[in-house]
Amino acid sequence: MHHRLQHVARVVGRRALDRLNAAVPKREQLLLNLYPDTDASLPPLLEACRDVEGRVVVLLTHPANAVATRVREVLGARVRVYRRGSFGAVWQYLRSRSVVLTHPVYDSARLARRQTVVNVWHGMPIKAIGRLDGRQDVVLADWTLASSGFYRPLLAEALGVPPESVVVLHSPRIEHLCQGHADVWERVAVDRSAYDRVFVWMPTFRGREPERGGGGVSSAPLLSPDGAARLGELLARRRCLLVLRRHPYEARAVPLSVPGVLELTDTVLEAAGVGIYEVLAEADALVTDVSSVWLDFLLLDRPIVIWFPDLDAYTADRPLLLDPYETWTPGPPLADEDDLLAALDAVATGEDPFRLRRRQVRELLMSARSGGLATRVLAFAGVRRPPSAS
């Protein structure tokens, strides 16, 4: 009964906000709602906003962190920062003529005619999401970005939007990923000269969020005590650093205490004003499982190791869009610690045995890199520029 009342309250609130959004006059204002605060699309979008007309509003989970400071440094008095989920944030959304987001400000069931919303999404899906996962929710937008023609119909169906509203255009985070960020090591207090190579390990969470009908989330499997000890020995012997970045849902996970492993949490990244894509841009290889990050990393053409020891258990609860998974991955999914350590050792010595396979997967799932992504996204959002800036 309690859950039923909560559902009714959400529906009533959503309908009321949709009516307000249709009635409230819009002003020349762009609202950016990108999650998490260190989302890699934010920096290029801020730069592209330097010469736009009107005010810019940025929603942040922590509006007093280093990211907020950077937002104000770039845009000065023209920008306003609001706490994500606050009444003020929702009101600014209702007043904005242009919106760019990765997640809805609220679960809208109807778009406003005088407002243009662009969904840059937060990663092309590998696992089933939205309506492809049995949910009825929609993520409405006038325009939704897809990384390739392969993903256009999948995103349209998953998010409940018309296929013609999904455009093949990379998210601005790709623009950020493909730039150099050599200063990132100093910002996260790493002496890069002490290491020959850097790996980034990005596992994703297991389970489902309670608000989505699940029993809660849990941490991805990492390594046994013996495997962790052997990993530490390998990193020391090969002069390598492994940067561990878990999903934000795993903030309370037990730390992996291994010499040569540096874990970057939301707290660490936000304090440094660093996004994980800046770290990825400077990484020599990626280790992951079913995280969509490997799709973006394909564009850097560097080794990708798929470590997925619980693949069968995971897919029993959560179907994959890329199925069977081993036919899509840029390297074979590994389930044995010996195989994982051997793969890392090979990359540490400069080997790249799956280069051809990786490039074949990239051709299927990712369109070619292009420039000016943030500017093009703002154009889709209907953001106006002075004639001299066009």
C-alpha positions in Angstrom: 0.0 0.0 0.0 2.8 2.4 0.9 4.6 1.8 -2.5 1.3 2.3 -4.3 0.7 5.7 -2.5 4.3 6.7 -3.4 3.6 5.9 -7.1 0.4 7.9 -7.1 2.2 10.8 -5.5 4.9 10.7 -8.2 2.4 10.6 -11.0 0.4 13.5 -9.6 3.5 15.5 -9.0 4.8 14.8 -12.5 1.6 15.8 -14.2 1.5 19.1 -12.2 5.1 19.9 -13.2 4.3 19.1 -16.8 1.4 21.5 -16.7 3.6 24.2 -15.1 6.3 23.6 -17.7 3.8 24.2 -20.5 2.5 27.4 -18.8 5.6 29.1 -17.4 7.2 31.6 -19.8 10.6 30.7 -21.0 13.6 33.1 -21.0 16.8 33.0 -23.0 18.5 30.6 -20.6 20.4 27.3 -21.0 20.2 24.7 -18.2 22.9 22.0 -17.9 22.0 18.9 -15.8 25.0 16.5 -16.1 25.5 13.7 -13.6 27.8 13.2 -11.8 29.3 16.6 -11.2 32.5 15.5 -12.8 30.7 14.3 -16.0 33.1 14.7 -18.9 30.6 16.5 -21.1 30.5 19.5 -18.7 34.0 21.1 -19.5 33.5 21.3 -23.3 30.0 22.5 -22.9 31.1 25.3 -20.5 33.8 26.3 -23.1 31.1 26.4 -25.8 28.9 28.6 -23.6 31.4 31.4 -23.4 29.9 33.3 -26.3 26.2 32.3 -26.1 23.4 34.7 -25.5 21.4 34.6 -22.2 22.1 33.1 -18.9 23.5 29.6 -18.1 22.3 27.5 -15.2 24.3 24.5 -14.0 22.8 21.9 -11.7 25.3 20.2 -9.4 25.0 17.6 -6.6 27.6 19.6 -4.5 27.4 23.2 -5.6 30.3 24.3 -3.4 32.9 21.9 -4.8 35.9 22.4 -7.1 33.6 21.8 -10.1 31.4 24.7 -9.1 34.5 26.9 -8.7 35.5 26.0 -12.3 32.0 26.6 -13.6 32.2 30.2 -12.2 35.7 30.7 -13.4 34.7 29.9 -17.0 31.4 31.8 -17.2 31.6 34.4 -14.5 28.6 36.4 -13.6 26.5 34.9 -16.4 26.2 31.5 -14.7 24.1 30.4 -11.7 24.7 27.1 -9.9 21.9 25.3 -8.1 21.8 22.1 -6.1 20.4 19.2 -8.1 17.0 18.2 -6.9 16.2 21.5 -5.1 13.1 23.6 -5.7 15.3 26.2 -7.2 16.8 23.7 -9.7 13.3 22.6 -10.8 12.1 26.3 -11.2 15.1 27.1 -13.3 14.3 24.1 -15.5 10.8 25.4 -16.0 12.1 28.9 -17.0 14.8 27.6 -19.4 14.3 27.7 -23.2 17.2 25.3 -23.8 18.2 22.2 -21.7 21.1 19.7 -22.1 21.0 16.7 -19.7 22.2 13.2 -19.0 19.4 12.5 -16.6 15.9 14.1 -16.3 15.4 17.0 -13.9 12.2 15.2 -13.1 10.3 12.3 -14.7 8.5 14.3 -17.3 5.7 12.7 -19.4 5.3 15.5 -21.8 7.7 18.0 -23.5 6.9 21.7 -23.5 6.5 23.3 -26.9 8.6 26.4 -26.0 11.5 24.4 -24.5 14.1 22.3 -26.4 15.7 19.4 -24.5 18.8 17.5 -25.7 19.7 14.2 -24.0 23.4 13.5 -24.3 22.9 10.4 -22.2 25.7 9.0 -20.0 26.9 6.1 -22.1 25.7 3.9 -24.9 24.0 0.9 -23.3 25.6 -2.6 -23.2 23.0 -4.0 -20.8 19.2 -3.7 -21.4 17.8 -0.4 -20.1 14.5 1.3 -19.9 11.7 -0.2 -22.0 14.1 -2.9 -23.2 14.5 -4.0 -19.6 10.7 -4.2 -18.9 10.3 -0.7 -17.5 7.6 1.7 -18.6 9.4 5.0 -17.8 10.5 7.3 -20.7 13.3 9.8 -20.9 11.8 12.4 -23.1 13.9 14.8 -25.2 13.5 16.7 -28.4 16.9 15.3 -29.4 18.8 12.3 -28.1 22.4 11.5 -29.1 23.5 8.0 -30.3 27.1 7.0 -30.9 26.3 5.2 -34.2 23.5 4.1 -36.5 23.6 0.8 -34.6 22.4 2.5 -31.4 19.8 4.8 -33.0 16.8 2.3 -32.9 17.9 0.8 -29.6 18.0 4.1 -27.8 14.7 5.2 -29.3 13.0 2.0 -28.1 14.7 2.0 -24.7 13.9 5.6 -23.8 10.5 5.8 -25.5 11.3 8.5 -28.0 10.6 8.7 -31.8 13.4 7.2 -33.9 13.7 10.4 -35.9 14.6 12.3 -32.8 17.7 10.2 -32.2 20.7 11.7 -34.0 24.1 10.1 -34.6 26.4 12.4 -32.8 29.0 11.7 -30.1 28.4 13.2 -26.7 30.7 16.2 -25.8 32.5 13.8 -23.4 34.2 12.3 -26.4 35.6 15.7 -27.2 37.0 15.8 -23.7 38.3 12.2 -23.8 40.2 12.7 -27.0 42.1 15.7 -25.7 45.4 15.5 -23.8 45.2 16.0 -20.0 48.8 15.5 -18.9 48.2 17.8 -15.9 45.7 15.4 -14.4 48.4 13.4 -12.5 49.6 16.4 -10.6 46.0 17.2 -9.8 45.4 13.8 -8.2 48.8 13.8 -6.5 50.4 11.1 -8.7 54.1 11.1 -9.7 53.7 9.9 -13.3 57.4 9.5 -13.7 57.4 6.7 -11.2 55.4 4.4 -13.6 56.0 3.1 -17.1 52.3 2.5 -17.7 48.9 3.3 -16.1 45.8 1.1 -16.2 42.3 2.2 -15.3 40.0 -0.4 -13.9 36.3 0.6 -14.0 33.9 -2.2 -12.9 30.2 -1.5 -12.7 27.8 -2.3 -9.9 25.8 -5.4 -9.5 22.0 -5.7 -8.7 19.3 -3.1 -9.2 18.4 0.0 -7.4 15.4 -0.3 -5.0 13.6 2.6 -6.7 13.7 0.5 -9.9 12.2 -2.6 -8.4 15.5 -4.2 -7.3 16.8 -5.5 -4.0 19.7 -3.0 -3.9 23.1 -2.7 -5.5 26.3 -4.5 -4.5 30.0 -4.2 -5.5 31.5 -5.9 -8.5 33.8 -8.8 -7.8 37.4 -7.8 -7.8 40.1 -10.3 -6.8 40.7 -13.0 -4.2 43.3 -12.2 -1.5 45.8 -14.3 -3.4 44.9 -12.6 -6.7 45.2 -9.2 -5.1 48.7 -10.1 -3.8 49.8 -11.3 -7.2 48.4 -8.1 -8.8 50.5 -6.0 -6.4 53.6 -8.0 -7.3 52.9 -7.6 -11.0 52.4 -3.8 -10.7 55.7 -3.4 -8.8 57.7 -5.7 -11.2 56.4 -3.9 -14.3 56.4 -0.4 -12.8 52.7 0.1 -13.4 49.9 2.0 -11.6 46.4 0.7 -11.6 43.7 3.4 -11.0 40.5 1.9 -9.6 37.3 3.8 -10.3 34.1 2.1 -9.1 30.6 3.2 -9.9 29.3 6.0 -7.7 26.7 3.5 -6.3 29.6 1.6 -4.7 30.8 4.5 -2.6 30.8 2.4 0.6 32.6 -0.6 -1.0 35.5 -2.2 0.9 38.8 -0.6 -0.3 41.2 -2.7 -2.4 44.4 -2.3 -0.3 47.0 -3.3 -2.8 50.4 -1.5 -3.4 50.3 0.1 -6.8 46.5 0.6 -6.8 45.0 4.1 -6.4 41.2 4.3 -5.9 39.6 7.5 -7.2 36.2 8.1 -5.5 33.7 10.8 -6.2 35.0 12.7 -3.2 38.6 12.6 -4.4 37.7 13.6 -8.0 35.4 16.4 -7.0 37.9 17.8 -4.5 40.5 17.9 -7.3 38.1 19.1 -9.9 39.0 16.2 -12.0 36.8 13.9 -14.2 37.6 10.3 -14.7 37.7 10.9 -18.5 40.7 13.1 -18.0 42.4 10.2 -16.3 41.2 7.8 -19.1 42.6 10.1 -21.7 46.1 9.6 -20.2 45.7 5.8 -19.5 47.5 3.1 -21.4 44.8 0.5 -21.0 41.3 0.0 -19.6 40.0 -2.9 -17.5 36.2 -3.2 -17.2 33.3 -5.6 -17.4 29.9 -4.4 -18.7 30.5 -0.7 -18.2 29.7 1.4 -21.3 33.0 3.2 -20.8 34.8 0.7 -23.0 32.7 1.8 -26.0 34.0 5.4 -25.6 37.6 4.1 -24.9 37.5 2.4 -28.3 38.1 5.8 -29.9 41.5 6.0 -28.3 42.5 2.7 -29.9 44.3 1.4 -26.8 44.1 -2.1 -25.1 40.9 -3.1 -23.3 40.7 -6.0 -21.0 37.3 -7.4 -20.2 37.3 -8.9 -16.7 33.9 -10.5 -16.0 34.1 -13.5 -13.6 30.4 -13.5 -12.9 29.1 -13.0 -16.4 26.6 -15.9 -16.2 25.2 -14.7 -12.8 25.0 -11.1 -14.0 23.1 -11.9 -17.2 20.7 -14.2 -15.4 19.3 -11.1 -13.7 20.1 -8.4 -16.3 19.9 -9.1 -20.0 22.4 -7.6 -22.3 21.8 -5.7 -25.5 25.2 -6.9 -26.8 24.4 -10.6 -26.7 26.1 -13.0 -26.7 28.6 -10.7 -25.1 31.8 -12.5 -26.2 30.9 -11.9 -29.9 30.8 -8.1 -29.3 33.7 -7.4 -26.8 37.0 -5.9 -28.0 38.8 -8.9 -26.4 37.6 -12.2 -24.8 35.7 -11.8 -21.5 38.0 -13.3 -18.8 36.8 -15.1 -15.7 40.0 -16.7 -14.3 42.4 -14.6 -12.2 45.4 -16.2 -14.0 44.1 -15.0 -17.3 43.5 -11.5 -16.0 47.0 -11.2 -14.6 48.5 -12.6 -17.8 46.5 -10.1 -19.9 47.7 -7.2 -17.7 51.3 -8.5 -17.9 51.1 -8.6 -21.7 49.8 -5.0 -21.9 52.5 -3.9 -19.4 55.2 -5.2 -21.8 53.7 -3.4 -24.8 51.7 -6.2 -26.3 48.3 -5.6 -28.0 47.1 -8.9 -29.2 43.5 -7.8 -29.9 44.1 -4.6 -31.8 42.4 -5.9 -35.0 39.4 -7.2 -33.1 39.1 -3.9 -31.2 39.0 -1.9 -34.4 36.4 -4.2 -35.9 34.1 -3.6 -32.9 34.7 0.1 -33.1 33.6 0.2 -36.7 30.3 -1.5 -35.7 29.4 0.4 -32.6 31.1 3.8 -32.8 31.0 6.5 -35.5 34.1 8.3 -36.5 35.5 11.0 -34.2 34.6 14.6 -35.1 35.2 18.0 -33.6 33.0 20.8 -32.3 30.7 18.3 -30.5 29.7 20.7 -27.7 28.9 23.5 -30.1 26.8 21.2 -32.2 24.9 20.0 -29.1 24.1 23.6 -28.2 22.9 24.2 -31.7 20.4 21.3 -31.4 19.3 22.8 -28.1 18.4 26.1 -29.9 21.0 28.1 -28.0 21.5 31.5 -29.7 24.9 33.1 -30.4 25.7 36.7 -31.3 26.2 37.1 -35.1 29.9 37.7 -34.5 30.3 34.3 -32.8 28.5 32.3 -35.5 
